[in-house]
Amino acid sequence: MDRISEDDAEAARLTARLAGARLLVVDDEPGMRNFLVKTLAPHCREVAEADSAETAEALTAQQLFDVVILDNRMPGRSGLEWLAEQRRRGSQSDTIIMTAFADLDTAIEAMRAGAVDFVLKPFRSNQLLNAVRRCVELAAMRRENALLRHELATGDPGRSRRTRLIGASQQIEEVRRMLERVARVPSPVLLTGESGTGKEVAARHLHGLSDRAAGPFVPVNCAAIPADMLEIELFGHTRGAFPGADAPREGLLVSAQGGTVFLDEIGELSASAQTALRRVLEHRTVRPVGSERERPLDIRLVFATSKTLPDEVAAGRFREDLWFRVNVLEINMPPLRRRGADTVDLAALFVDELSSQLGLPRVEIDAPVRAAILRHDWPGNIRELRNFVERALIFGRFPFEQLSPPPSSPIEPLDDVERREILSALEATGGNRAEAARRLGVSRKTIDRKCAAWGL
């Protein structure tokens, strides 16, 4: 009984490790293919099969497989000949060779062709499953390391990476509703708005709501990577693609398989990168630099820009056909000056985060501090607010002198100010109460109630 329980537990652990894996079995013997599929299918996301190198080539052109299990002795091209050709053309799927010959020459030839492991026929099912598990775990480790290196090279390791939008203002609630609405569809999303309004946080929020939440989230700042390196970073390269390319490398897009890629500041993409990105959106494939073949992609793309892309299109700096493909679902991030009390909530959050990170005592956000924070326009948006709080922690006080000064004119009654602003908004919108309410950041009912009180 205990033995059965141990076997069940081991099978569950194996399934957990292989649950997301896509496998391809290549063998000309129907009996062997049937055995392999029955052995692997209960543990994996998908197991496809091919009876020849030609069939395998057609399948690998349609989708990306995590592991290929390849018989060496087949009619026509041998498994090793086909694998060596695939490696020359840029394929990087981990491959396990099946062979009935355990001589050293075969092992050396398999490694030279690009195999990562081989199993000797006849083999037991657990031998094959363990070989596949090792391939999947090593591939996952390589991708995690590549993404971590990218994160360390382009980001601030000490900065908190929030995955949820903070605030209760009407503007940010509307953004949340839009993100929830689009989370379950695979369409590209374009986040627009001023620099520093939290577009990356919104993208992470969207990723967390989607069915890809368990996959990687890969942020790429297109403005921070040199134009001549961007395609290599995104699409990867083959060995020998350029001087110094001694080994093939997966790009960030392939490393993000099953997850979300956030391309920030896409208005900074070079013309060649725009062309390559258009192909990615159109065909859902990517071609590594120096490769002859496309690699299928399974990713969600989220874009962001602080530029007005229609103006960039009109000026000839951004491809019109790419703009049409990017602008499927647009969500505008409101500037901080329009988010009211959210500004104070964010300041309190930054006080907690930064005091812990920097090892400094907290500073109190009292009534004068709240008033000063709400009065300031924050042209640098959330990034400016965070830096302001960090300086306050370093000096032990909030530097009010760096914010907008209090108004020098006499203080007006709030009712007068409210009446003046509402009437000005109605005049500017030609009496359209819904549009006036939207611009003022209040509900239509509020405008109706005030107008009724004023006899309008």
NUGUBA-514732 format. One line per 10 residues: number of its first residue (from 0); their letters; for each residue x, y, z of N, C-alpha, C. Coordinates in steps of 0.001 Angstrom, whole numbers. Each point is the difference from the previous one (the first is absolute). Layout:
<vovos>
NUM) A) X/Y/Z/X/Y/Z/X/Y/Z | ...
</vovos>
This chain:
<vovos>
0) MDRISEDDAE) 831/-1203/0/-831/1203/0/865/1252/0 | 1064/-42/842/905/1150/75/709/210/-1325 | 343/-1158/-650/697/96/-1273/-888/674/-1047 | -1297/-344/-11/-928/606/-942/-108/1500/259 | -54/382/1267/-88/1409/347/1237/759/-458 | 1186/-616/173/1242/641/-453/11/169/-1515 | -469/-1042/-717/-36/89/-1469/-961/1099/-453 | -1164/91/657/-974/1034/-346/575/1385/260 | 711/129/1122/586/1297/338/1070/392/-1007 | 814/-976/-414/1043/290/-981/-608/379/-1347
10) AARLTARLAG) -1083/-704/-387/-675/327/-1257/-576/1405/44 | -546/398/1146/-557/1345/148/1096/1054/-101 | 1155/-286/618/1117/963/-82/497/130/-1430 | 68/-1133/-704/460/29/-1390/-970/779/-870 | -1302/-225/196/-1003/721/-781/84/1497/257 | 245/385/1256/113/1421/327/1171/640/-736 | 1113/-749/-139/1171/558/-682/-203/91/-1513 | -761/-940/-554/-147/-74/-1461/-1328/551/-503 | -821/547/914/-1380/360/-357/-81/960/-1183 | 949/910/-137/-76/986/-1076/817/-359/-1220
20) ARLLVVDDEP) 614/-1193/-27/947/-334/-1064/-703/-488/-1263 | 522/444/-1136/-439/-505/-1309/1118/-881/-561 | -338/-1251/-343/994/-966/-449/-308/-466/-1414 | 1058/-364/-719/-135/-595/-1329/749/-1322/-11 | -677/-1088/-373/591/-1331/-117/213/-300/-1484 | 1238/-340/-376/319/-279/-1405/574/-1411/-90 | -759/-918/-592/437/-1397/-151/-811/-627/-1129 | 669/-779/-842/-700/-598/-1142/-767/-1261/385 | 187/-541/1208/-701/-1209/426/-1283/373/737 | -1169/-393/-507/-1273/369/649/-103/-509/1431
30) GMRNFLVKTL) 505/-1199/260/-79/-547/1350/782/830/1002 | 1204/429/-387/812/827/897/-653/1366/216 | -540/602/-1074/-675/1296/165/-1184/-124/952 | -755/-1079/-156/-1168/-199/860/415/-151/1462 | 1079/-761/243/504/-167/1364/452/1337/590 | 718/778/-793/513/1279/494/-1139/982/294 | -984/70/-880/-1115/926/213/-779/-399/1252 | -279/-1292/159/-741/-454/1176/780/249/1293 | 1319/-96/-79/832/237/1184/38/1474/376 | 81/872/-990/229/1424/249/-1286/816/144
40) APHCREVAEA) -1036/-355/-757/-1210/833/-67/-643/278/1358 | -53/-974/943/-656/311/1285/694/1090/809 | 1247/292/-326/769/951/808/191/1353/-684 | -200/78/-1309/395/1191/-759/-1212/747/-559 | 247/1239/-366/-1050/818/-601/-393/-514/-1374 | 995/-420/-778/-265/-470/-1360/1117/-928/-443 | -360/-1101/-682/989/-893/-599/-406/-227/-1455 | 791/543/-923/-236/-210/-1426/917/-1118/-487 | -329/-577/-1150/817/-1101/-512/239/167/-1492 | 1166/-502/-429/376/49/-1413/668/-1314/-361
50) DSAETAEALT) -254/-489/-1231/575/-1277/-417/1240/170/-864 | 433/1235/-230/1184/242/-829/558/1385/303 | 1207/230/-492/617/1317/171/-791/1075/-726 | -582/-345/-1153/-763/972/-769/-1265/426/748 | -689/-970/593/-1194/330/779/366/822/1217 | 1110/-343/643/460/746/1171/322/1444/-371 | 601/183/-1161/353/1352/-430/-1247/851/-208 | -1040/-604/-581/-1248/735/-206/-633/391/1335 | 53/-883/982/-588/289/1317/788/1085/729 | 1329/-59/-51/809/995/709/-107/1378/-648
60) AQQLFDVVIL) -407/39/-1265/-214/1294/-646/-1292/654/469 | -920/-813/541/-1303/518/419/-19/430/1457 | 775/-661/858/9/367/1406/1312/-378/646 | 256/561/1163/1245/-219/724/-184/-1135/992 | 902/-963/-17/-40/-1125/938/1106/172/1039 | -317/-305/1242/1003/99/1061/1037/-1108/-128 | -451/-1208/-324/901/-1144/-113/-398/-814/-1234 | 1020/-425/-759/-207/-914/-1125/660/-1325/367 | -764/-1096/-96/528/-1347/259/155/-666/-1354 | 1248/-245/-392/324/-278/-1400/714/-1338/-154
70) DNRMPGRSGL) -558/-853/-843/672/-1264/-332/1112/282/-997 | 1126/-680/161/1122/266/-888/-132/-751/-1324 | -355/-1297/54/-67/-805/-1213/-1395/92/-611 | -138/787/-1066/-1272/135/-712/275/-30/-1500 | -970/-422/-809/185/34/-1472/278/1432/-460 | 785/149/-1038/337/1342/-482/1042/631/913 | -247/1218/436/928/675/904/-30/-640/1381 | 1163/-208/576/55/-510/1371/-389/1107/967 | -288/-401/1218/-366/988/1008/1102/1016/237 | 1261/-469/49/1117/912/253/214/955/-1169
80) EWLAEQRRRG) -187/-482/-1243/138/890/-1163/-1073/1091/38 | -1235/-411/315/-1080/994/63/245/996/1131 | 454/-482/1176/257/885/1134/1109/1001/-319 | 1076/-466/-622/1101/913/-345/-479/1086/-957 | -878/-396/-953/-542/994/-927/-877/1012/732 | -819/-476/944/-857/900/769/829/989/823 | 1064/-471/588/868/897/786/629/1065/-897 | 421/-384/-1210/595/982/-916/-1018/1064/-390 | -1277/-374/-37/-1053/930/-402/-558/791/1180 | 529/-239/1202/-370/834/1138/-914/-637/1015
90) SQSDTIIMTA) -404/-1267/-176/-862/-647/989/765/-217/1300 | -664/254/1140/645/-166/1301/-781/-918/930 | -980/-739/-514/-755/-932/842/940/-1079/534 | -73/-288/1305/809/-1066/574/-413/-1337/-616 | 992/-802/-364/-276/-1247/-714/641/-1182/714 | -794/-1070/167/475/-1265/572/55/-1015/-1141 | 1172/-577/-194/187/-999/-1060/-275/-1391/570 | -779/-791/-727/-198/-1413/339/887/-835/-923 | 773/-895/579/908/-809/-807/154/-1385/610 | 256/-977/-870/257/-1361/474/1492/-287/93
100) FADLDTAIEA) 821/1015/-316/1456/-196/-16/634/930/1026 | 646/-592/1000/554/769/1112/1489/264/-162 | 508/19/-1226/1436/206/-190/349/1477/144 | 1246/272/261/476/1362/242/-167/881/-1227 | 220/-552/-1189/-127/799/-1215/-1419/561/-157 | -1021/-841/295/-1386/468/-115/-273/1117/994 | 518/-157/1228/-208/1031/1017/646/1316/-414 | 1216/-68/-520/696/1216/-429/-741/656/-1166 | -445/-832/-947/-735/538/-1152/-1299/667/439 | -677/-598/984/-1246/577/515/252/1356/644
110) MRAGAVDFVL) 1045/109/791/300/1282/645/392/1056/-1030 | 760/-391/-1007/401/951/-1047/-1218/478/-789 | -962/-895/-201/-1210/385/-742/-889/934/796 | 198/47/1323/-792/908/827/-950/-685/949 | 105/-1329/173/-853/-696/967/443/349/1415 | -958/52/917/336/290/1394/28/-1270/845 | -554/-1100/-521/-17/-1257/748/-317/-1122/-990 | 307/-1238/378/-482/-1106/-813/-298/-1182/900 | -970/-815/-446/-408/-1185/747/243/-1218/-870 | 389/-1074/670/382/-1222/-709/-1179/-960/-55
120) KPFRSNQLLN) -342/-427/-1218/-1060/-989/-164/528/-1389/365 | -829/-841/625/-1334/297/538/125/751/1329 | -962/846/291/35/779/1231/-1336/-115/719 | 28/283/1310/-1227/-9/785/-643/1377/-62 | -1283/46/267/-729/1263/-98/546/1045/959 | 422/-411/1205/503/993/955/1329/594/-452 | 800/-770/-783/1239/572/-533/-303/1147/-966 | -971/-230/-863/-369/1042/-964/-609/1201/716 | -901/-251/944/-647/1100/722/1024/845/742 | 988/-629/603/1026/759/720/868/812/-957
130) AVRRCVELAA) 275/-558/-1187/772/757/-994/-774/1229/-456 | -1308/-162/-243/-833/1136/-396/-70/1024/1130 | -170/-483/1228/-69/927/1149/1274/832/95 | 1166/-651/-170/1264/752/73/57/1072/-1075 | -434/-343/-1212/11/988/-1092/-902/1190/324 | -1220/-278/471/-947/1071/302/528/889/1124 | 563/-610/1044/511/792/1127/1206/833/-404 | 897/-571/-803/1168/764/-442/-400/1153/-912 | -978/-253/-894/-468/1064/-891/-637/1122/813 | -817/-373/997/-626/1016/852/1051/797/763
140) MRRENALLRH) 1047/-672/469/1063/688/734/755/968/-905 | 272/-437/-1243/689/893/-938/-825/1255/-256 | -1292/-175/-212/-851/1156/-287/-129/908/1218 | -150/-590/1173/-83/816/1211/1285/795/205 | 1145/-625/-250/1277/712/143/121/1125/-1018 | -433/-274/-1243/69/1040/-1031/-898/1177/363 | -1208/-278/482/-914/1069/373/500/754/1222 | 614/-717/939/550/667/1185/1157/915/-380 | 862/-478/-903/1099/866/-459/-542/1246/-684 | -1034/-182/-800/-625/1161/-659/-574/959/1029
150) ELATGDPGRS) -684/-533/1017/-596/848/1031/1066/768/767 | 1099/-683/340/1073/653/743/720/1041/-856 | 121/-286/-1300/729/915/-881/-804/1254/-331 | -1313/-106/-12/-813/1119/-466/-836/643/1090 | -86/-619/1169/-864/534/1049/758/399/1241 | -764/327/1039/543/344/1297/-361/-1133/953 | 987/-862/387/-322/-1161/822/-658/363/1323 | 253/1192/514/-580/394/1284/-1400/562/-101 | -455/256/-1219/-1304/630/-184/-1107/-1047/90 | -1039/326/734/-1121/-923/133/-736/-114/-1325
160) RRTRLIGASQ) -332/-1224/-396/-728/-252/-1246/-1453/-293/352 | -821/1018/28/-1394/-201/374/-761/-680/-1128 | -928/-857/370/-800/-728/-980/-1459/426/45 | -344/981/839/-1375/472/100/-12/1530/24 | -998/572/-647/-149/1452/-27/-508/492/1354 | 597/1069/481/-366/584/1287/-879/1220/-233 | -1045/159/818/-833/1194/-70/-1470/-344/-125 | -840/981/377/-1455/-194/-46/-696/1081/-811 | 754/805/-727/-615/1063/-799/-818/-588/-1131 | -932/806/-514/-833/-452/-1112/848/-342/-1223
170) QIEEVRRMLE) 1055/776/-213/843/-213/-1179/710/-1356/58 | 560/-337/1171/740/-1255/91/-957/-1186/73 | -1212/210/538/-997/-1069/-1/-412/-338/-1436 | -98/1001/-844/-339/-236/-1400/1105/-792/-692 | 1259/298/314/1112/-771/-562/-95/-1455/456 | -279/-219/1273/-143/-1371/506/-1102/-748/-752 | -1133/649/-197/-1105/-658/-696/399/-380/-1426 | 720/891/-678/439/-301/-1362/986/-1172/-10 | 925/-26/949/976/-1092/59/-690/-1331/277 | -982/4/887/-742/-1233/284/-760/-474/-1236
180) RVARVPSPVL) -497/952/-774/-785/-354/-1189/863/-654/-1073 | 1242/444/-131/849/-503/-1087/943/-1112/458 | 7/-326/1293/992/-948/525/-123/-1376/-627 | -1220/-436/-314/-212/-1369/-457/104/-170/-1508 | 221/1071/-722/155/-121/-1455/1473/183/-349 | 467/-626/-1097/1438/54/-323/416/1236/-786 | -932/902/-287/307/1150/-865/1061/901/628 | 822/655/-856/978/960/523/-701/1163/707 | 662/544/998/-516/1147/746/1029/1122/-87 | -477/1218/-249/866/1179/-62/-330/906/1180
190) LTGESGTGKE) 992/252/851/-142/897/1137/633/1339/-366 | -796/1061/61/487/1324/-357/-62/911/1219 | 644/1139/-111/-3/956/1096/1379/589/219 | 47/1010/845/1254/689/276/1011/-949/642 | 1267/361/-92/1050/-783/635/-188/-6/1516 | 161/-1182/598/-89/-100/1452/-1392/-192/548 | -984/-344/-843/-1374/-148/481/-325/-1424/443 | 984/-912/-37/-230/-1345/506/-391/-1004/-1062 | 504/161/-1216/-391/-907/-1079/536/-1416/238 | 1220/-116/533/517/-1348/272/-804/-684/1100
200) VAARHLHGLS) -399/735/1038/-821/-587/1060/-1334/-471/-580 | -572/790/-902/-1255/-413/-644/208/-1270/-824 | 1140/-96/-688/285/-1206/-787/157/-1216/909 | 669/171/1136/137/-1110/955/-1366/-368/586 | -831/997/259/-1362/-243/496/-780/-842/-1022 | 106/364/-1268/-668/-749/-1072/519/-1432/-62 | 1308/-166/91/604/-1340/-29/-536/-854/1149 | -109/585/1188/-487/-739/1155/-1452/-419/-124 | -792/752/-761/-1411/-340/-195/-202/-1045/-1095 | 986/-196/-852/-166/-852/-1175/273/-1460/336
210) DRAAGPFVPV) -297/-875/-979/289/-1421/186/1481/-302/-208 | 809/1028/-213/1445/-158/-120/730/405/1283 | -744/204/1069/602/530/1236/1129/-881/529 | -81/-1318/-239/1052/-899/479/1248/49/-882 | -99/613/-1192/1139/119/-899/827/1234/308 | 1096/190/-722/876/1157/269/-613/1307/-472 | 377/1078/686/-301/1365/-447/1338/640/-341 | 148/408/-1247/1292/503/-485/-140/1451/-434 | 514/951/804/-43/1403/-416/1220/365/-837 | -235/701/-1099/1084/435/-882/-187/1486/-269
220) NCAAIPADML) 980/804/395/-34/1432/-290/705/229/-1325 | -770/230/-1047/573/135/-1338/933/1204/-107 | -196/997/860/843/1199/-51/1338/-221/691 | 114/-1053/825/1211/-210/786/984/-951/-675 | -413/-671/-1080/866/-954/-691/466/625/-1307 | 1310/6/-281/491/584/-1259/-710/-603/-1198 | -273/838/-987/-782/-435/-1164/615/-1210/-684 | 1354/-65/-57/644/-1110/-700/-6/-1287/809 | -422/76/1271/-58/-1184/846/-1423/-466/277 | -976/843/-304/-1372/-303/408/-522/-1274/-655
230) EIELFGHTRG) 229/-160/-1311/-502/-1201/-674/657/-1260/552 | 1281/83/333/688/-1155/580/-589/-328/1364 | -270/1029/818/-575/-227/1329/-1395/-610/-112 | -816/519/-910/-1376/-466/-109/-111/-1347/-700 | 722/-176/-1099/-218/-1153/-869/1040/-1094/168 | 1120/285/673/1051/-990/158/866/-110/-1244 | 940/-958/20/887/-159/-1158/525/-1428/-56 | 473/-377/-1157/619/-1305/-190/1508/115/230 | 648/-1138/110/1457/10/117/612/491/-1303 | 921/937/99/652/545/-1178/-789/1067/-722
240) AFPGADAPRE) -1098/473/590/-828/1012/-667/757/1311/-166 | 960/262/892/824/1206/-74/1270/-282/779 | 1046/790/-167/1243/-242/724/-233/-23/1508 | 479/-1061/639/-177/-131/1442/-1181/-867/403 | -852/-365/-968/-1155/-857/311/457/-1457/-24 | 700/-411/1059/584/-1345/43/-1025/-1077/331 | -1145/405/551/-1040/-966/353/-1361/603/-314 | -983/-836/-339/-1344/545/-253/-603/555/1285 | -930/922/-158/-635/617/1169/-1468/256/-294 | -844/-402/938/-1421/305/-133/-227/1476/287
250) GLLVSAQGGT) -869/628/-760/-352/1382/274/-1008/92/1135 | -280/1215/420/-933/211/1098/-1406/-455/-350 | -391/101/-1272/-1339/-417/-390/-183/-1496/187 | 972/-796/-435/-99/-1447/160/127/-393/1469 | 855/701/739/159/-299/1425/-1279/240/781 | -885/823/-542/-1256/326/686/-1138/-923/-400 | 275/-1114/-657/-1062/-904/-459/-985/-300/1122 | -1283/123/-311/-1039/-252/983/-287/1173/912 | 708/1127/-201/-172/1151/875/-330/1266/-760 | 433/1126/565/-315/1326/-533/1283/782/-226
260) VFLDEIGELS) 99/660/-1142/1124/904/-287/-532/1424/-28 | 628/859/791/-384/1414/74/1060/822/-709 | -360/557/-1148/921/828/-783/-309/1462/278 | 847/613/816/-201/1390/396/675/937/-1002 | -626/1151/-200/519/1039/-913/249/-555/-1404 | -1028/-597/-582/161/-568/-1348/177/1083/-1050 | -299/1246/352/238/1095/-928/1471/223/-283 | 886/-636/808/1443/143/-189/592/-1108/-861 | -810/-941/-473/526/-1104/-798/579/501/-1320 | 1097/-608/-414/584/328/-1297/-897/-522/-1117
270) ASAQTALRRV) 250/461/-1210/-816/-416/-1144/72/-1511/-210 | 1207/-577/112/136/-1445/-217/-693/-791/1104 | 91/481/1248/-678/-680/1104/-1516/85/-156 | -494/1126/-504/-1437/126/-253/-457/-1019/-1040 | 801/-182/-1047/-342/-971/-1036/-41/-1410/574 | 1001/-343/812/47/-1337/599/-1162/-204/970 | -342/1043/769/-1115/-120/948/-1329/-160/-739 | -153/664/-1134/-1216/-173/-790/-166/-1455/-424 | 1107/-641/-392/-66/-1417/-381/-393/-869/1194 | 516/337/1174/-345/-760/1210/-1503/70/244
280) LEHRTVRPVG) -566/1206/-92/-1428/173/245/-848/-675/-1073 | 478/9/-1215/-782/-547/-1106/25/-1522/-16 | 1167/-601/262/149/-1448/-160/158/-741/1322 | 152/714/1120/226/-617/1312/1230/-898/-34 | 1000/420/-733/1271/-716/-67/1129/1007/133 | 1201/-517/246/1170/853/98/1158/-686/-714 | 810/777/-687/1175/-548/-680/1261/525/691 | 757/-868/664/1251/454/618/956/563/-1046 | 811/944/394/982/595/-895/943/-1100/-498 | 139/-109/-1314/858/-1020/-598/-696/-1307/-292
290) SERERPLDIR) -1276/-130/368/-722/-1251/-197/-771/18/-1311 | -225/-1196/-563/-778/-130/-1222/-1464/-309/290 | -334/-284/1259/-1347/-465/288/-669/835/1077 | -1322/7/-55/-801/694/1005/-232/-931/1189 | -110/591/1189/-330/-770/1195/-1368/440/509 | -930/-931/193/-1339/376/476/67/620/1395 | -904/924/259/-37/689/1295/-1345/-213/676 | 41/-112/1314/-1215/-73/811/141/1024/1119 | -212/1274/-324/170/1080/970/-1126/1020/-148 | -218/770/1046/-899/1158/-34/874/1246/-86
300) LVFATSKTLP) -312/878/-920/776/1227/-176/-782/1190/541 | 663/763/867/-553/1247/521/989/1106/-354 | -496/1059/-609/852/1101/-444/-288/1247/834 | 968/892/36/-200/1268/696/782/1094/-715 | -517/1202/83/686/1151/-589/-448/1269/700 | 932/929/139/-350/1334/498/-99/985/-1164 | 250/-491/-1224/-128/842/-1185/-1407/-139/-582 | -374/959/-830/-1261/-95/-736/304/-696/-1321 | -282/-1307/-69/427/-789/-1153/-620/460/-1324 | -1269/458/-38/-495/519/-1285/854/1154/-525
310) DEVAAGRFRE) 512/840/895/887/1079/-435/1320/-566/-532 | 496/-1074/650/1232/-640/-466/-210/-637/-1369 | -1194/-579/-220/-325/-567/-1317/-25/1096/-1052 | -653/1121/330/-96/1113/-949/1383/566/-343 | 916/-51/972/1349/521/-225/912/-1021/-672 | -507/-1225/-233/803/-1025/-666/962/-728/904 | -143/177/1310/928/-654/936/-540/-1329/537 | -1276/-288/-259/-588/-1248/481/-855/-582/-1121 | 161/-1307/-229/-702/-654/-1108/-1503/19/230 | -742/391/-1026/-1451/48/124/-591/-1395/173
320) DLWFRVNVLE) 541/-1010/-744/-550/-1353/115/283/-595/1377 | 1121/386/624/272/-453/1363/-936/682/986 | -278/1277/-209/-921/737/859/-1379/-660/9 | -480/-418/-1171/-1310/-652/-75/-3/-1326/764 | 1113/-715/-7/54/-1283/697/191/177/1508 | 684/1063/392/229/263/1419/-1247/560/675 | -714/861/-719/-1121/731/586/-1301/-787/-115 | -33/-1182/620/-1229/-796/36/-839/419/1202 | 626/24/1170/-668/398/1245/881/1043/691 | -444/1242/25/792/1077/615/-580/357/1365
330) INMPPLRRRG) 891/96/992/-386/421/1348/897/1164/384 | -618/1133/296/766/1201/348/190/74/1510 | 1258/153/432/308/118/1427/-104/1467/412 | -841/308/996/-191/1404/383/1232/565/696 | 309/1283/-220/1109/617/728/-334/119/1478 | 1021/95/824/-200/10/1450/-820/1206/455 | 123/1121/-699/-726/1207/418/-1513/-166/-103 | -462/-1018/-752/-1437/-228/-142/-518/-1112/908 | 872/-519/880/-402/-1149/801/-318/354/1447 | 13/1281/331/-459/440/1315/719/-674/1149
340) ADTVDLAALF) -786/-590/935/553/-574/1230/884/-1216/-256 | -19/-556/-1219/922/-1100/-314/1442/423/240 | 288/1272/-214/1359/501/166/480/-201/1430 | -862/277/975/366/-186/1407/149/-1487/314 | -878/-833/-545/107/-1451/217/1316/-539/-547 | 390/467/-1181/1264/-439/-585/1184/491/821 | -69/1237/488/1079/527/836/172/-846/1258 | -1117/-388/636/75/-851/1192/610/-1359/-327 | -367/-551/-1176/576/-1273/-423/1508/120/-192 | 448/1089/-642/1424/196/-219/746/195/1317
350) VDELSSQLGL) -621/671/963/639/166/1312/270/-1371/615 | -994/-890/-32/168/-1342/571/1063/-798/-760 | -82/6/-1338/937/-789/-813/1436/495/161 | 191/1305/-155/1358/541/-37/644/39/1376 | -775/240/1036/594/-9/1338/539/-1386/321 | -698/-1046/-458/476/-1366/209/1231/-296/-856 | -28/412/-1273/1123/-265/-894/1260/747/420 | -159/1267/406/1149/844/321/426/-93/1459 | -823/-652/831/318/-90/1423/-82/1337/697 | -934/856/-423/-157/1329/574/-1340/103/727
360) PRVEIDAPVR) -84/838/1051/-1280/156/713/-1052/649/-898 | -1254/-369/235/-1094/554/-778/-187/1476/327 | -576/742/-936/-389/1386/242/-1525/71/-60 | -587/819/847/-1451/42/105/-607/871/-1098 | -1069/-502/-573/-757/778/-986/-1168/637/750 | 243/1180/539/-1039/680/772/-825/908/-916 | -896/781/597/-922/819/-799/724/989/-914 | 1014/756/479/706/916/-918/680/-733/-1155 | 550/-1201/298/651/-773/-1066/-1035/-447/-1041 | -1144/-497/465/-1050/-431/-925/-461/1161/-874
370) AAILRHDWPG) -173/1171/609/-446/1162/-771/1019/372/-1073 | 1287/-28/371/1045/355/-957/78/-1019/-1141 | -159/-1282/351/40/-1049/-1017/-1172/134/-971 | -1178/295/528/-1180/128/-853/37/1265/-847 | 693/1044/477/66/1267/-721/943/-72/-1202 | 1043/-820/110/1025/-54/-1043/-528/-732/-1238 | 443/421/-1195/-470/-587/-1256/716/-1299/-377 | 1168/-285/543/782/-1201/-266/200/-233/-1501 | 733/895/-664/246/-192/-1438/768/-1288/-299 | 789/-481/975/712/-1267/-182/-799/-1206/445
380) NIRELRNFVE) -1251/246/425/-942/-1048/377/538/-879/1134 | -281/-1305/-60/306/-885/1130/1497/-67/260 | 799/69/-1044/1448/-54/179/485/1205/802 | -552/1176/-287/377/1202/750/-435/-117/1454 | -1197/-523/236/-488/-164/1368/895/-957/788 | 401/-1096/-614/868/-960/684/1335/632/372 | 592/753/-925/1273/668/291/-162/1035/1111 | -1135/682/16/-282/996/1043/-49/-679/1380 | -679/-1131/67/-75/-738/1274/1380/-516/405 | 785/-468/-961/1343/-505/320/876/1114/577
390) RALIFGRFPF) -83/1197/-567/766/1124/557/-486/344/1409 | -1304/-94/206/-543/297/1329/540/-974/1038 | 118/-1268/-347/532/-992/937/1478/242/279 | 737/384/-1030/1437/239/178/243/1197/924 | -785/1092/-177/207/1207/799/-844/36/1271 | -903/-960/137/-815/-53/1209/-1141/1003/22 | -307/618/-1119/-1120/937/-92/-406/128/-1457 | -1236/413/-249/-463/208/-1363/472/1363/-504 | 716/46/-1122/515/1269/-537/-1086/780/-743 | -833/703/770/-1108/747/-605/476/1021/-1024
400) EQLSPPPSSP) 1219/504/179/487/1044/-899/136/-495/-1440 | -9/-1308/-198/105/-547/-1350/-1360/-164/-684 | -1077/274/734/-1341/-137/-554/-570/1356/-372 | -1145/-20/-657/-661/1242/-391/-334/818/1250 | 269/1322/-7/-306/822/1174/-1509/138/180 | -442/252/1223/-1437/207/224/-473/1258/-730 | -1253/45/-402/-501/1174/-743/89/1260/838 | 397/1102/-658/126/1279/713/-1289/808/-37 | -935/-374/-880/-1254/735/-106/-897/-326/1192 | -980/861/278/-913/-269/1120/-722/-1328/-176
410) IEPLDDVERR) -266/-664/1107/-688/-1290/-36/-1478/223/-297 | -506/-682/-1039/-1404/118/-376/-829/-1079/701 | -1279/252/230/-883/-1048/506/-43/-1165/-975 | -32/-1220/524/42/-1198/-844/-1180/-38/-969 | -1168/427/455/-1177/-6/-880/214/877/-1223 | 677/1151/216/259/906/-1125/964/-627/-1003 | 1041/-629/534/982/-649/-883/-663/-1113/-794 | -819/-808/687/-672/-1118/-644/-935/488/-1103 | -766/1048/306/-944/550/-982/743/516/-1223 | 1094/723/244/751/574/-1110/569/-1101/-904
420) EILSALEATG) 577/-1044/590/629/-1049/-797/-1038/-811/-781 | -1131/-298/612/-1032/-773/-685/-586/801/-1156 | -271/1271/240/-553/828/-1067/1000/173/-1141 | 1281/131/349/1030/119/-1048/77/-1275/-830 | -112/-1159/666/51/-1271/-717/-1210/-155/-918 | -1188/432/481/-1201/-87/-829/102/914/-1220 | 573/1166/215/171/928/-1114/982/-561/-1029 | 1091/-622/500/1021/-544/-903/-508/-1203/-781 | -980/-710/543/-530/-1192/-673/-1330/255/-686 | -375/1261/-133/-1244/331/-679/-1225/-505/734
430) GNRAEAARRL) 72/-55/1329/-1137/-438/797/-137/-1508/141 | 974/-761/-488/-39/-1465/93/383/-418/1418 | -994/-349/803/258/-283/1411/833/-1272/207 | -215/-1010/-828/773/-1236/130/1484/252/-262 | 293/777/-1054/1403/299/-315/618/905/1059 | -786/986/496/513/865/1061/325/-814/1248 | -863/-966/337/255/-854/1164/1263/-821/-193 | 184/-524/-1219/1199/-795/-269/1263/820/165 | 0/1217/-545/1197/849/90/278/442/1425 | -1041/194/784/188/427/1384/290/-1168/940
440) GVSRKTIDRK) -193/-1220/-497/258/-1165/834/-1071/-247/1042 | -1249/371/-317/-1120/-242/908/-1089/-739/-765 | -1042/-431/723/-1084/-715/-655/-974/973/-664 | -745/-509/-969/-1026/797/-670/-1070/426/1017 | -308/-865/963/-1002/334/1018/414/1229/807 | 1287/131/271/489/1166/742/-274/1285/-778 | 287/-17/-1298/-237/1185/-835/-1500/323/-14 | -834/-1038/-192/-1459/230/-28/-490/587/1319 | 500/-513/1106/-441/466/1308/394/1462/226 | 1206/351/-376/473/1378/198/-790/963/-903
450) CAAWGL) -206/-406/-1239/-744/865/-927/-1420/230/484 | -617/-1049/537/-1361/144/533/-7/970/1186 | 1029/-68/845/76/882/1163/185/1453/-433 | 666/192/-1150/239/1363/-479/-1120/471/-943 | -1002/-827/-208/-1121/372/-846/323/-50/-1466 | 945/-849/-394/400/-110/-1425/-683/-1188/-648
</vovos>
